[in-house]
Amino acid sequence: MQKYRIFLIVIVLLSVIIFPITFYLIKNQNYSEQISQGKDEIEVLIKASIDLKRIWQSGDLDSLWKNHDLGCVDLLGDPFQTKDSYLRCNPDFIQCYFEHLDKIYQPHLTVSHKNIKQKVYLNRFKNKKYYQLLTKSTYLGKSIPYYGIMVELALQNNLKNRLRFILEDACSEVLLPQRIYAFGPMPKDHRKDWKWDNFNRSIFIDKHLVSNRDIREWIDQDPNIHLAYWGADSMQLSDPATTLKISEMRKYCHFRGKELLAAHVFDAATFLPMDMSNPRPNVIIRSPWSYSKVSKEGFLYRAQTDENYEVTKTDCTYAFTADCLKYFKYQNYNDWALSFVGISGSLGGYMEVFENISHPDQNLKASSFYFPASSSVHRLANRSYWDGVGFDQNNFKFSEGVDINNLRGLKLKVAFRCMRYGAK
């Protein structure tokens, strides 16, 4: 009997010891499985975010928009009147792309993880958009980019596990190289040259002119904005915005965390350096053409010295002048008249206004499709004046010797772009 009691006591003691250990091991195993599952889910969301970033930065890789498969004319305009670069880092393309998927099945990205394909969904925000717009002027904080969108991804089998992240605009700017630059036309006496430098300063410049889509987005963010002349009816969204007063242009650039492009920065971005390897030249020799280091060569030189010169289609890619309108229409977001840093429209195209504090009566790049290639306006730093208020001929003052007879009765168009200082 005593042995039986001892046996029972041993059994009870073992049960007291073994049960907690077993429970701990099972609980610890479940916890480890949860950690492993959570890690896998995070990895899947990160992979999906990389795929979404690729779509954001690359645009219409599958030619869905070009082939009219997306059907977002109200958001993006006519695909045959612009270039693919218009869709890169464009929030409206993200909206259009996933709205197209929504008509077929719930919008998602397919991610392969550990040889298993998983669906990751792009969630909508309260405004029914697949993104939330972020700018420096509308949100505070060091982590907020000057312009970008916030998106939210969720897993198919666990909609509570979400990933919010920011897609920053990495498509629309160029960085001005740090070096010594000159401002204005080259003087006869180099000692009187106006020089400046941007050492230890980062200056970012818009590649392309501000578009009608950009202005519409600005107005959508702030319904209190009322522009004097701009209207959204019957306009190509990718075309440059050309009916804003200069005060309105400044306000738009501020909305994007930037400022209106300065004349001396435009000169720096368009005059072709004679020696890129030397950032500290003592004398800055420069050609009046953005495409050549030699002043007495190129089609503009020939057109301005030979009255019989016939402008070709190829010439138009270096400077889109009035002669080019017989071949094709000018398009924004192209690589025509590309400068050495990568900004388009350095010569020809649309007239463009700048900030010019030192010479306020020289704030306009008149080189445009309003003038033939033979006109002297088609030279870098050959600037005219716009009062920034109206678009009739009497609101402009062109440089001496420029024939303006063909401008009578026209409502002239003036475009602009922005710039910013600081770290990207």
VEXBA-101245 format. One record per atom (N, C-alpha, C, O, CB): x, y, z. Coordinates in steps of 0.02 Angstrom, whole numbers, plus 50000, padded with zeros to 5 digits. Glycine has a CB too. Example, Ala and Ser with C-alpha at 12.3 -4.5 7.8 and 13.67 -1.06 7.14 Angstrom:
! VEXBA-101245
506604971650390/506154977550390/506604983550390/507124983450423/505654977650452/506424988850354/506844994750357/506455000250394/506705005750402/507044997050286/
//
This chain:
! VEXBA-101245
500424994050000/500005000050000/500435006350000/500295011149965/499535000050061/500955006150039/501415011850043/501775012949977/501895018649957/501935010850100/501945007449943/502275008049877/501805011249826/502005015149784/502515001049852/501145009349833/500645012149786/500585019649795/500535023349746/499965008749796/500595021849859/500545029049873/501155032749845/501095038149816/500485030249950/501745029749854/502355032949828/502325033549752/502535038549723/502985028849848/502045028249720/501985028349647/501515034049624/501665037549576/501715021649622/500955034949659/500485040249642/500795047149651/500705051649610/499855039649687/501175047849705/501505054349717/501995055949661/502035061649638/501875054249786/502385050749639/502865051749585/502505053849521/502725058349485/503275045349573/501935050349507/501535051949446/501295059149449/501345062749399/500935047049439/501035061249505/500775068049513/501335073249504/501255078249469/500435069049582/501905071849535/502465076449529/502705077049457/502845082549432/503045074149574/502755071449423/502965071549353/502465075449310/502665079149265/503035064449326/501825074649325/501305078249287/501365085649298/501295089649251/500595075849307/501495087649359/501575094749375/502165097749338/502145103449316/501665095749451/502695093849330/503305096349298/503235096049222/503395100849187/503905092149320/502995090349196/502985089249123/502475093649088/502615096349034/502845081849108/501875094449117/501345098249083/501545105449068/501455107649011/500705098249127/501825109249116/502035116149099/502575116349045/502585120649002/502285119649161/503045111349050/503575111249000/503285109948931/503475113148882/504105105849018/502825105048927/502505103448863/502115109448837/502155111048778/502045097348870/501735112648881/501335118548862/501795124148838/501635127548789/500905120948922/502355125148871/502825130348851/503125128948783/503195133348741/503395130948903/503305122448772/503595120548708/503105121548650/503285124048597/503835113348709/502465119648663/501945120448610/501825127848597/501785130048540/501285117048631/501775131748652/501665138948645/502255142348608/502165146648565/501555142248714/502855140148628/503455143048597/503495141248523/503705145348482/504085140648633/503285135148506/503275133048436/502775137248396/502925139448340/503105125648430/502175138348425/501675142548391/501925149648382/501825152848331/501015142648431/502265152048434/502535158948431/503075159448376/503105164448340/502835161048499/503495154348372/504015154248320/503695153948251/503935157248204/504485148248330/503155149948244/502815149648180/502505156348162/502495158348104/502265144148182/502235159848213/501945166448201/502475171448179/502365175448134/501585169048265/503055171048211/503605175548191/503825174148120/503935178648081/504205174748239/503875167548104/504085165648037/503575167947985/503755170347932/504185158048034/502925167048002/502395169147957/502395176747948/502325179247893/501715166747982/502485180248004/502505187548001/503085190047959/503025194947922/502555190548071/503665186647965/504245188447925/504115187347851/504295191547810/504865184447948/503795181747835/503625180347765/503155185547737/503235187847680/503315173347758/502665187547777/502175192547754/502505199247741/502355202647692/501615193347805/502975201047784/503335207347775/503745207047711/503775211847673/503785208847835/504075201347700/504485200547640/504065200947576/504265203847526/504865193947642/503465198047579/503005198347522/502795205647508/502795207747451/502375194047534/502625209347561/502425216347553/502995220547525/502885225047484/502185219147620/503605219147548/504185222947523/504295221547449/504435226147410/504815221147564/504235215247429/504315213447359/503785217047316/503925219547262/504255205847349/503165217247342/502625220547305/502765228047300/502615231147248/501955219347340/503045230947352/503205238147351/503725239647298/503715244947266/503445240547420/504205234947288/504715235947237/504395235747167/504585239647124/505265230447243/503925231147157/503575230747093/503175237047080/503165239647024/503105224547092/502845239647132/502445245747123/502895251747109/502715256047069/502025247047186/503475251947141/503945257347128/504185257147055/504285262347024/504545256847175/504275251147029/504485250446959/503945253346912/504105256846864/504615243046941/503315251846926/502765254546885/502745262146891/502655265646841/502085251546907/502835264746951/502835271946964/503375275546924/503245280846895/502915273347039/503975272746924/504535276146893/504605274646818/504905278646781/505175274246928/504345269046795/504435267046725/503845268846681/503925269546620/504565259646721/503255269546710/502665271346670/502385265646630/502325260046655/502845276946624/502205266946569/501825262346527/502265257246493/502325257146431/501425266146476/502595252846532/503045247946504/502685242946458/502975240546409/503395244146559/502065241446474/501685236546435/501285239646379/500895236246346/501225232746481/501375246246368/501025249846314/500265249446319/499925249546268/501245247246246/500015248846379/499285248546388/498955255146369/498425255246339/499115246746460/499285260646388/498995267246373/499055268746298/498575271146268/499355272746414/499635267446270/499735268646199/499245264746156/499035267046103/500455267046179/499065258746178/498615254346141/497885255646158/497445251846137/498785247146153/497755260846197/497065262746218/496735257246259/496115256646259/496645264246156/497115253246295/496825248046337/496625250646406/496245247346441/497315242246345/496885256346424/496725259146491/496105263546490/495715263546537/497315263046517/496015267246436/495415271346430/495345276746482/494805277546511/494825267046432/495875280546495/495865285746546/495995292646515/496415296346538/496385284346601/495625294246462/495735300646428/495605306446475/495945311546471/495275301146367/495105305646520/494945311146567/495505312346616/495595317946641/494305309546604/495895307146632/496455307746680/497105309646646/497495313646673/496545301346718/497225306746587/497885307246556/497905310846489/498435313046467/498165300546548/497335311546457/497325314846392/497425309846335/497365303846345/497855320146389/497585312446276/497665308446216/498365305546213/498855309246213/497525312746153/498435298846211/499105295746211/499515297346149/500125296646150/499035288246217/499185299446094/499565300846033/499825307946030/500155309845982/499125299545973/499685311946082/499915318846082/500455320246134/500585325946151/499335323446094/500765314946159/501305315946208/501785310146205/501725305646163/501015316846279/502265310146250/502775304946254/502675300646317/502325302646363/503485308046253/502985294746316/502915290146373/503175293046438/502935291246492/503275283646358/503665297546434/503945300446495/503425304246536/503525305446596/504535304946478/502885306346504/502335309746538/502025305446593/501765308046642/501795311746487/502055298846585/501735294246632/502185292446691/501945289446740/501535287946597/502825294046688/503285292046741/503195296646802/503175302746796/504015292346716/503155293546860/503035297146923/502425301646917/502415307246943/503655301446942/501915299146884/501285302646873/500735299246914/500545293646898/501105302846797/500485302446967/499965299347008/499345297246969/499025292246985/499755304047064/499175301046917/498585299346877/498685292846839/498195289246827/498435304946828/499305291146821/499425284846788/499315279046837/499035273946818/500135284546758/499545279746898/499425274646949/498675273646959/498445267946963/499765276647016/498305279146963/497575278646972/497255275246912/496835270846919/497275285646982/497465277246853/497185274346791/497355266946785/496925262946768/497445278146730/497975265246799/498215258346793/497805253646837/497605248246815/498955257846811/497695255546900/497355251046946/496595251546940/496235246846958/497555252547017/496335257046915/495625257246898/495475252546840/494945249446838/495415264446881/495935252046794/495865247346738/495845240146764/495435236146742/496445248146688/496285238546812/496275231846842/495625230646880/495375225046883/496885230946888/495355235946911/494755235446951/494155233346909/493685230246935/494605242046986/494165234946844/493615233046801/493635225646784/493135222746764/493625237146737/494225222446793/494305215446776/494275211146840/493905206246843/494985214346740/494655213046890/494665209746955/494955214447005/495225219746986/495055203046952/494915212747068/495165217347120/495905218847107/496305214347100/495075214247190/496085225347104/496775227247087/497275224147135/497205224547196/496845234747088/497785221047107/498295217947149/498955217247111/498985218147050/498055211047174/499465215747149/500115213947121/500245206547139/500095204547195/500695218547149/500505202747093/500655195747107/501395195047123/501835196947084/500465191147045/501535192247182/502225191647207/502385184247218/501995180647249/502325195747271/502955182047194/503185175247206/503665175147265/504175178547264/503525172247142/503475171347317/503895170847377/503945163647399/503435160447412/503605175347434/504545161047402/504675154047419/504285149347373/503985144547394/504485152647493/504305151047308/503995147147254/503225147047259/502905142747229/504265140147255/502945151647297/502215152047303/501995159047280/502265164047304/501985150647376/501525159347234/501275165847210/500735168447258/500265164847275/500995165147139/500815174647277/500345177747323/500105184447295/500475187947260/500655178847393/499475186147310/499185192347287/499255197747341/499115196547400/498445191347268/499465203547319/499515209347365/499085214847335/499165216847278/500265211747374/498615217347376/498125222247352/498345229347367/498675230747417/497445220947383/498155233847321/498265241047331/497615243947357/497105244047323/498505244547265/497635246447419/497025249047450/496865256047427/497305259847407/497105248847526/496235257847431/496005264647416/496005268747481/495925266047536/495305264547384/496095275247472/496035279847529/495315282547531/494905280547489/496555285647524/495175286847578/494485289347588/494215293047527/493615293047515/494465293847648/494665296047488/494445299647428/494355295047368/494275297447311/494935305147412/494385288547380/494295283347330/494875282947280/494835279647228/493645284447292/495415286247297/496015285847256/496485280647285/496445279047344/496365292647250/496915278047242/497395272947264/498025276047294/498515272547308/497585268347206/498015282547304/498595285947332/498385292147369/497815294547363/499105287847276/498835294747409/498745301147443/499315305647424/499895303847434/498695300147521/499165311447397/499675316047372/500045319347430/499745321347479/499365321447327/500715319747424/501135322847475/501575328147442/501895326847391/501565317547512/501605334047472/502075339247451/502345342647513/502045342347567/501745344347402/502905346047506/503205349747562/502755355247587/502775357147645/503875352547541/502345358047542/501915363647562/501285361347597/500965365447631/501735367747501/501105354947591/500485352547623/500605348047683/500155346947723/500075348847572/501215345347690/501385341047747/502055343147776/502525344847739/501395333647725/502095342947842/502715344647876/503095338247894/502805332847897/502575348847939/503745339047905/504145333247925/504745332247879/504695333447819/503725326947926/505305330147908/505915329147870/505855323447820/506185323547768/506495327847917/505425318447835/505375312647792/504905313847733/504865309547688/505135306747831/504565319547732/504105320947676/504495323547616/504875328347623/503565326147698/504425320347558/504785322747498/504475329247473/503925331147494/504775317447443/504825332647428/504545338747400/503915337147360/503465341347354/505065342347354/503885331047332/503285328847297/503285321247293/503805318247279/503245331947225/502715318147306/502665310847303/501965308647321/501525312847331/503175307547349/501865302147325/501215299447344/501315294047398/501815290447398/500845296647283/500825293447442/500815288047491/500335282747466/499785284347443/500615290647562/500545276447469/500125270847448/500095265647505/500515265747550/500395267647382/499605261147501/499515256147553/499395249347521/498935248547480/498935257947601/499815244447539/499755237647515/499495233047570/499645234147629/500435235047489/499105228047551/498835223147599/498865216147569/498785215347509/498115224947621/498965211047613/499005204147589/498305201347577/497825203447608/499375199847640/498275196547532/497635193447515/497345189647575/496745190047588/497715188647456/497775185947610/497535181647664/497575184947733/497405181847783/497935175247666/497785191247735/497835194747799/497785202247785/498285205747784/498495192947836/497165204647776/497055211647757/497235216447814/497285222547803/496335212647737/497345213547874/497545217947930/498285219647927/498515224647955/497385214547997/498665215347894/499385216547888/499505220947828/499465218747771/499785209747882/499645227347841/499705232247787/500385235647788/500735235747838/499155237447792/500565238347730/501185242047724/501035248647689/500815248847631/501725238047685/501165254147724/501105260747694/501805263447681/502255262947724/500705265647741/501905266247622/502555269047606/502475274547555/501935275447526/503035263547579/503005278347544/502985284247501/503365282847436/503935280447437/503285290447537/503055284447380/503375284247315/503575291347298/503145295547285/502915281047260/504225292747298/504465299547286/504575300747211/504745296147174/505125300647324/504465306947190/504575308747121/505325308647107/505695313047129/504275315747105/505545303647070/506245303047052/506335303546976/506835301446949/506545296447077/505835306546942/505825306446869/505865313346837/506095313946781/505205303146846/505645318546872/505505324946837/506045330246845/505945335846822/504865327646862/506605328646878/507105333746890/507795331546864/507925325646853/507145335346964/508225336546855/508935335246842/509335339146894/509125344346918/509135337246769/509915336446910/510355339746959/510885343746921/511225341146877/510695334447006/510945350146938/511445354446906/512125352746934/512225353146994/511275361946917/512605350846891/513285349146916/513595355046953/513475360846936/513745347046858/513985353447004/514305358747043/514935361147007/515415357346998/514485356147114/514925367446987/515485370446951/515385377946948/514895380646973/515545367346881/515845381446916/515785388646905/515405389746839/515565386646788/516485392046903/514915394246841/514505395646782/514525403146765/514745407246805/513775393446794/514305404646705/514245411646683/513515413246672/513115408846658/514665412846618/513355419646677/512665422046670/512635426946612/513015431846610/512415425246735/512175425746565/512085430346510/512545428846451/512935424146454/512195437346533/512485432846397/512915431946338/513655433046356/513805436546404/512705436546281/514095430146316/514805430846329/515035437946309/514945439946251/515205425546290/515315441846355/515545448646339/516205448446301/516565443446301/515615452746403/516365454046269/516995454546233/517585454546282/518115451846268/517015460946190/517485457646340/517995457846392/517825452746445/517345453646483/518065465046423/518205447346449/518055441946496/518095444146569/517805440946613/518535436146484/518445449546581/518485452046651/517825454746675/517715455446735/519025457446657/517375456246628/516715458946646/516175453446646/515585454846653/516505464446598/516395447346640/515925441746638/515605440846707/515935441646759/516265435246615/514965439146708/514595438046771/514645430546787/514355426446752/513835440346765/515005428946840/515115422046859/514795420446927/514715424846969/515855420346860/514625414246936/514375411747000/514505404247004/514665401146953/513605413347009/514445401447062/514545394247069/514025391247117/513705394847155/515255392647094/513945384747113/513485381147158/513855375747197/513565370547212/512905378047118/514485376847213/514865372147254/514525371347322/514315376347353/515605374347262/514475365147345/514155363547409/513415365447410/513125366347464/514515367147466/513115366047351/512395367247347/512105362647294/512375361947239/512255374747330/511545359647310/511195355447261/510615359447232/510185361947268/510935348847295/510615360047166/510075363647131/509735358747083/510055355847039/510355369847093/509085357847093/508695353347051/508235357347006/507905362047029/508295348347095/508215355546942/507825359146892/507325354346859/507495348646844/508285362446839/506725356746847/506235352646811/506485351046741/506725355446705/505545356246807/506425344646721/506625342746653/506175345946601/506405348246549/506615335146646/505525345946616/505035348146568/504625354046595/504645355546655/504565342446549/504275357346551/503845362946571/503245360446611/503015354846601/503605366846509/503015364546657/502425362846697/501835361746651/501715365746605/502275368446750/501465356346662/500925354446616/500235356446643/500165358346701/500935346946604/499735355946599/499045357146620/498825352046673/498435353746717/498575356946560/499065345946668/498905340946719/499155343046787/498815342146837/499215334146700/499755345946789/500045348246852/499605353746883/499495353746943/500765350946841/499365358346841/498945363746866/498275361146891/498025363346942/498845369046812/497995356446855/497355353446877/497435350046944/496995350546987/497105348446825/497975346646954/498105343247018/498155348347074/497885347247128/498755339147014/498495353947062/498555359347110/497875362047130/497735363047189/498995364947083/497445363247081/496775365847094/496355360747133/495975362647178/496425367747029/496425354347115/496045349147151/496235348847224/495815347147266/496175342347119/496865350547240/497085350347310/496845356447349/496785356147410/497835350047312/496705361847314/496485367947348/495945371347306/496105375247261/497075372847359/495305369947321/494755372847281/494705380447286/494315383547249/494115369847302/495085383547332/495065390847339/495505394347287/495505400547282/495295392847409/495875390447248/496295393347196/495865395447137/495485391447110/496845388447174/495925401647117/495565404247059/496065407647012/496365412747029/495005409347080/496155404646953/496635407246905/496275411646854/495715410246833/496995401446869/496605417046835/496285422146793/496105419646724/495565421246698/496745428146787/496545415646692/496445413746622/496415406246611/496145403946560/496985416546580/496675402346657/496735395146645/496045391846649/495635393346692/497215391946697/495935387246602/495315383346602/495455376246580/495875375146536/494795386646557/495105371446610/495235364346597/494875361646535/495005355946515/495055360246656/494425365646506/494025363146450/494435362746386/494815367246369/493415367646439/494355357146351/494645356246283/495405357546282/495655360746235/494305360846234/495755355246331/496485356046330/496825349246335/496565344646367/496715360646387/497405348646304/497805342646310/498175342946377/498565347646388/498295341846250/498075338146419/498335338346487/499105338346489/499395341246535/498075332546528/499415335146441/500145334846442/500475341146413/501085342046420/500385328746403/500085345446381/500365351646354/500585356346409/500325355946465/499845355146309/501075360646396/501285365546446/500715370146466/500295372046425/501885369646420/500705372046530/500225377046554/500475383946532/501015386046553/500135376646632/500095387346490/500355393446459/499905399546470/500005404646437/500435392346385/499425399046515/498975404746525/498955407146597/498475410346618/498265402846503/499475405646635/499515408046704/499895414646707/500365415746669/499865402846750/499675419046751/500065425046765/500685423046804/500695417646835/499635430346804/501195427246804/501815425346837/501715424546912/502065420446943/502355430646823/501265428246942/501125427447013/500825420547027/500955417547079/500655432947038/500415418046981/500125411446988/500645405946978/500615400747010/499545410546939/501105407246933/501655402446923/502065401646986/502235396047006/502105404746865/502215407147019/502595406847081/502225402947135/502535399047172/502745413947106/501575403847139/501175400347189/501165392847174/501205388747221/500455403047190/501125391047110/501135383947094/501795380747114/501805375447146/501015382847019/502355384047097/503015381247115/503075380547190/503365375647214/503575385847088/502795385147228/502805384747301/502415378647324/502625375147371/502525391147334/501855377247292/501455371247308/501875364947301/501795360147339/500835370847263/502325364847251/502745358947241/503385359147282/503825355047274/502925358447167/503435364147328/504035364647370/504615367547332/505195366147349/504215357947398/504475371647281/505005374347238/504905381847228/504525385147264/505005370747171/505255384547178/505185391447158/505255391947082/505505387347050/505705395947194/505025397547054/505085398646982/505815398646962/506235401446996/504735405246961/505965395346905/506655394746882/506975401546872/506675406046842/506675390646817/507575402346898/507945408646890/508335408646825/508555403446801/508435409646950/508405414646796/508735415346731/509455412846732/509685409546685/508715422546708/509825414446786/510525412446788/510605404846795/511095401946772/510885415846846/510105401546825/510125394246831/509965391046763/510255385946744/509625391746885/509495394046727/509335391646660/509955392146615/510105387546577/508755395546629/510305397746619/510925398546580/511425393146598/511745390146554/511235405546591/511495391846663/511975386746685/511795379846658/512235375846642/511995386446762/511145378546652/510915371946630/510915371146554/510835365546529/510235370546656/511005376646517/510945376246444/511595377946407/511705375246353/510405380846421/512015382446433/512655383746401/513095377546407/513195374946462/513005390046432/513345375146352/513735368946351/514455370446373/514805374046339/513735365746280/514675367646431/515365368846454/515885366346404/515805360946374/515475365546522/516415370246395/516935368346349/517345362346374/517595358246335/517405374146335/517405361846440/517795356346470/517425353946533/517485357046586/518525358646488/517055348646527/516665346046583/517115343546639/516905343246697/516215340346560/517735341846623/518185339046674/518475344546719/518755343046772/518755335246640/518405350746699/518665356346739/518085360446767/517805364646732/519135360846696/517905359446831/517335363146860/517505370246880/517055374046900/517075359346919/518145372146876/518355378946897/518735382546842/519315384346851/518795378446961/518415383746785/518765387246730/518875394546747/518445397746779/518365386646665/519435397246728/519585404346739/519185408746690/518925413946708/520335405746732/519155406446627/518775410046575/518235405246550/518375399546534/519245412346516/517615407746546/517055403546524/516855405646453/516475410346443/516455404146573/517125402046405/516935403046335/516305399046322/516255393246342/517525400946286/515835402046287/515205398546276/514915400146207/514985405746181/514715400146330/514575395146180/514245395746116/513515397746127/513235396146180/514295389146075/513195401246080/512495403046088/512015397246075/511405398146079/512325408646042/512285391346060/511865385546046/511955380246101/512525378846121/512035382545976/511425377346124/511455372246177/511715365646152/511905361346192/510775371246208/511745364746086/511935358346057/512655358246029/512875353146004/511465356546002/513015363946034/513675364246004/514135368946044/513915374046071/513635366545932/514775367246046/515275371446078/515545376746029/515895381446050/515855367246104/515385375945966/515635380545915/515075385345894/514525383145877/515895376545853/515225391845896/514705396745882/514545397345808/514005399545789/514915403445908/515025395445765/514915396145693/514795389445659/515105387745608/515515399645661/514345385545689/514135379345658/513435377645683/513195380545731/514635373645673/513115372845651/512445370845670/511925374345627/512055379245594/512335372345743/511315371645629/510805374045583/510565381145599/510395384745553/510215369345584/510555383145662/510345389945678/510845395045652/510645400445628/510255390745754/511475393445656/511985398045629/511895398745554/511915404245526/512695395545645/511785393045520/511695393245448/511045396845429/511035400745381/511685386145419/510505395645468/509875398945453/509915406445463/509565410245429/509315395945496/510335408645511/510385415745526/510915419345483/510975425445486/510545416745599/511275415545443/511785418545399/511655417145325/511955420245282/512475416045418/511195412445311/511035410645242/510275410745233/509925406445259/511335403645224/510035415745198/509305416545190/508985410845150/508375410145150/509155423145158/509385407045116/509125401445075/509125394745112/508935389645084/509525400845012/509345394845175/509385388545212/508685385745225/508235389345245/509775389445278/508605379245214/507965375845224/508015371445287/508415366745290/507775371645162/507595372945336/507595369145399/507325362145387/506815361245353/507175372745453/507655357045415/507455350045407/507105347445470/507105350845522/508065345645390/506805341645465/506485338545523/506995337245578/506855338145638/506145331945503/507595335045559/508115333745609/508305340145645/508425340045705/508735330645576/508335345645609/508495352145641/508005353745697/508195356545748/508475357745588/507385351845687/506855353545736/506955350145803/506685352545854/506175351545708/507345344845806/507485341545870/508005345245910/508105343945969/507715334345858/508355349945878/508855354145912/508565360845933/508785363745983/509465355245867/508075363345896/507715369445914/507075369645873/507095370045812/508165375845901/506505369345907/505865369045872/505645376245856/505375379745898/505325365445916/505765378345794/505615385145771/504965385145731/504645379945722/506195387945729/504765391045707/504155391645668/504175387245605/503665384945581/504025398845648/504775386245579/504855382145519/504645374845530/504485371345482/505585382345495/504645372745593/504515365645608/503775363945610/503585358145607/504825363945675/503355369045615/502635367745620/502355364445557/501815361345559/502265374245633/502705365045501/502485361745440/502615354245441/502345350445401/502825364945379/503045352145488/503205345045494/502785341545547/502515336145534/503955344245510/502745344345606/502365341345662/502245346545716/502545351945716/502745335245690/501815344745763/501645349045819/502145348045875/502385342545886/500925347745843/502295353445911/502745352845968/502405348946025/501815350046039/502965359845993/502785344546056/502525340546112/502935341546174/503545341646172/502515333046093/502585342346230/502925342646294/503165335546312/502945330746282/502455345546350/503615335046360/503895328546383/504285325046328/504305318946326/503325324046408/504595328946283/505025325846233/505755327246251/505905330446301/504855328446162/506205324846210/506915326046221/507205330546167/507795330146151/507305319446222/506775335046140/507015339946091/507385345546126/507225347446182/506425342646050/507875348346091/508275353846117/508515352346188/508495356546233/507875360446117/508755346146196/508975343846262/509655347046279/510115347046238/509035336146264/509705349846339/510335352946360/510805347646388/510625341746393/510205358446414/511405349746404/511905344846428/511715341846495/511965336346511/512585348146433/511295345046535/511075342046598/510425338246591/510235334546636/510995347546651/510075339146534/509485335146521/508815338846525/508295335546529/509465329646569/508815345546523/508175349046521/507975350046448/508405351546406/508205355846559/507335349246433/507095349946364/506905357146349/506795361246394/506505345346351/506875358746284/506655365346263/507135370946278/506925376546291/506015366846295/507775369546276/508265374846291/508255380246237/508415386046251/508975371846296/508075378346176/507975383046121/507345381046084/507205375046077/508595383146072/506955385946061/506345384446025/505795381946070/505835382446131/506475379545971/505265379146040/504705376646078/504255382446102/504055386646062/504945372646138/504105382546167/503695387746196/504125393346224/504695392146245/503245384946251/503865399446225/504195404746262/504175402946336/503695399846359/503865411746248/504705404746372/504755402846443/504975408746485/505435412446467/505245396946452/504635409746542/504785415346586/505215413046645/505165407346667/504145418646611/505645417646670/506095416146726/506045421746778/505765427046766/506825415446701/506315420246836/506475425546884/507145428546864/507615424846851/506485422746958/507185435046860/507815438346843/507865444646885/507685450146863/507865439946766/508115443846946/508145449346994/508635454746971/508495460746979/508345446847063/509195452746942/509705457646922/509495461546859/509675467446852/510365454046909/509115458146814/508895461446752/508145459746743/507985455646700/509325459046690/507705462946781/506995461146778/506665462446710/506145459646695/506615465046830/506975466646669/506705467946602/506945462846551/506835463646491/506895474946579/507295457446575/507525452046532/507325445346563/507755441446584/508295452546520/506685444146566/506435438246602/506125433046556/505825428246580/505935440346653/506195433746490/505845429346444/506305426246392/506685429746359/505285433146409/506265419646386/506585416146329/506095416546271/505605412746269/506775408646347/506225421046224/505765421946168/505865416646114/505425415646072/505845428846138/506435413246115/506565407946066/505995402846069/505895399446120/507255404446081/505625402346015/505015398246016/504775397045944/505085399245896/504455401646057/504205393445939/503915392045873/503555398145845/503245397645792/503435386245878/503585403845879/503305410045851/503775413245800/503565417445761/503145414945907/504405411245801/504905414545759/505275409445716/505405403845737/505415418445803/505445411445654/505815406845610/506535405945634/506775409845675/505815409545538/506865400945609/507555399445629/508025405245613/508545405845644/507805393145595/507845409345565/508275415045546/508255420745596/508655425345591/508055417645478/507795420445644/507735425845693/508285425445746/508505420045766/507045425545727/508515431345768/509045431645819/508805429745888/509215429145934/509335438645821/508155428745897/507915426645964/508175419645982/508205417846040/507145426745967/508345415845930/508565408945941/509305408745960/509715405745924/508435404645879/509465411946015/510145411746043/510075411346119/509655414746149/510565417946021/510495407346151/510475406946223/510625413746254/511055417446231/510985401746249/510255415346307/510345421446346/510115427746308/510215433246332/511065422246366/509825426846249/509525432546213/508805433246237/508355430046210/509565431546134/508715437246288/508065437546322/507665443746305/507925448946286/508165437146397/507005442846311/506525448246301/506165449546367/506405447646420/506025446546245/505595452846364/505235454646426/504495453046420/504175454046368/505325462146441/504225450446474/503495449346481/503285452446548/503625451446599/503305441646477/502725456046547/502505459346609/502185454546659/502045456446716/502025464846593/502075448246638/501815443246684/501075443746698/500825440346743/502175443546747/500725447946661/500015449246676/499555447146619/499055443746631/499915456546691/499715449046558/499285447646501/499645444046445/500245442646451/498985454046475/499285442546390/499565438546336/499485441646268/499565438346217/499245431646337/499315448146267/499305451846204/500005454346187/500455454246229/498805457646207/500085456546126/500745458746104/501005464546146/501615465146157/500735460746031/500555468846170/500775474646209/501005472746280/501245477046317/500225479846213/500925466446298/501185464046363/501905461646358/502205459546407/500745458446390/502185462046298/502855459546285/503295465046255/503045469646223/502835453446238/503935464446267/504425468746235/505005464446213/505395461946253/504665474446284/505055463546147/505565459146119/506205463046106/506205469146098/505315455846055/506755459346103/507405462446093/507425466046026/507055464445979/507965457246097/507865470946022/507905475345964/508065471445900/508485466845900/508435480745975/507725473245846/507855470045782/507435463845768/507495460945714/508565468245777/507015461745816/506605455745807/505965457645769/505615462245790/506445452445875/505825454145715/505225455345676/504625452145711/504585446045720/505305452345603/504155456345732/503565453945769/502915455045731/502375454645760/503525457445836/502955456345667/502355457645627/501885451645627/501275452445624/502545459445556/502175445545629/501755439545626/501395438145692/500995433545697/502175433545607/501535442145744/501225441045810/500595445145820/500245444245870/501715442645865/500445449545773/499865454045781/499215450045787/499075445645747/499825458945723/498835451745838/498185448545848/498205441845883/497685438945897/497855447745783/498805439445898/498865432845931/498845433446007/499075438446035/499515429445909/498555428446039/498625427646111/499245423346121/499235417346108/497975424446144/499775426346145/500415422846151/500425418246212/500115419746263/500985427846154/500775412746206/500805407746259/501485408046293/502005408346260/500675400646230/501475407946359/502095408146398/502095402346447/501635401546487/502165415046437/502605398246443/502665392346487/503175393846543/503485399146545/502895386146447/503245389046589/503715389846644/503905383146673/503575378046659/503415394346699/504425383146712/504625377146750/504885379446818/504995385446830/505165372946712/504975374646863/505175376346932/505875373646947/506155369746909/504665373546982/506145375647004/506795373247028/506775373247104/506325376047134/507385377747001/507265369947134/507305369947207/508035368947228/508445366447190/506865364347237/508175371047289/508825370047320/508765364647373/508235363647402/509095376647350/509315361147385/509335356647442/509435349447423/509505347747365/508715357247481/509445345147475/509565338047465/508955334947434/508385337047445/509725334647531/509085329747394/508525326347360/508175321847410/507695318547391/508775322347300/
//
